[in-house]
């Protein structure tokens, strides 16, 4: 069986070497998520951008804190961040 190089996502480095393409971090994800020292993926809370006058000080203060990304979304975010 002969491999067709056009079908494979490979990159020609030299005349003899083929490697996989570079894995790039998703630009939007790297601005929105950060990895804590213990390896948890943190995110900001929603509903803090506008219409803040109707929210209490306590409500806005609690929205400041980062939270851990849910278990359901963790794998997708890890893939975007190339972890």
N, C-alpha and C positions, 0 to 999 in steps of 0.2 A: 504494500500500500504506500502510495506516495503522498506526502503532505503538500498542500497548496499553501504557499507562504502568504498569498493575498488574503486568505480567510483568517489567518492568525493575527492577533493584535500585537505584533512584534515590531521592534525598532532595530534597524541596522546600525551597529556601533562601528564596526570595521568590516573589512571584506569577509571575515570569518565568524564574527560573533553577532548573535541576535539576542536581545534582551526584551523583557516586558516593558511597556511604556511607563513613564513616571506616574506615580500616584499623587494627585494634587488634592490639597485640602479645599473644601468648599468655602469660598470667601464669605458667604452669608453666615454659615455656621460658625466660623471662627470668631465672628464679631458677636454672636449671640450666646455662645456657650464657653465655659471654661472648666478645666479639670482641676479638682481640688488635690491637695497633697496626698490624700488617702485613695485617690483614683475615682472619686465620684464625679459625675458630670453635673455642673451647676447651671442654672438658668435664672433669668430675672422673672419677676411676676408680671402679669398683664394688668391692664386697666389703670395705668399710672400716667399715661401720656397727656390726656386732656380731660376736660370737665372735672377738674380737681376741686373747684369751688364747692361742689355739692358733696364732696367726700369729707369725712371728719379727719382731724389731725391723726387720731389713732389709726384710722383706716389707711391713710397714706403712709404712716410710719411702718405699719406691718407689711405694706407692699414693697418697702425698700429692701427687705431681706431676700437673699437668693435662696432658691429651693433646689433640691435634687431632682433631676430629670426622672420621670416615671419609668418603671421597669419596662413597660410596653414600648416606649420610644427610645430607650437606651441604645439598642442595637443599631437603629437607623442613624442616630446622632454620632455614634462611634464610627460608623462607615463614612459619614460626611467629614468627620475630623481626621480620618485615616489613623485611628488609634489601633 
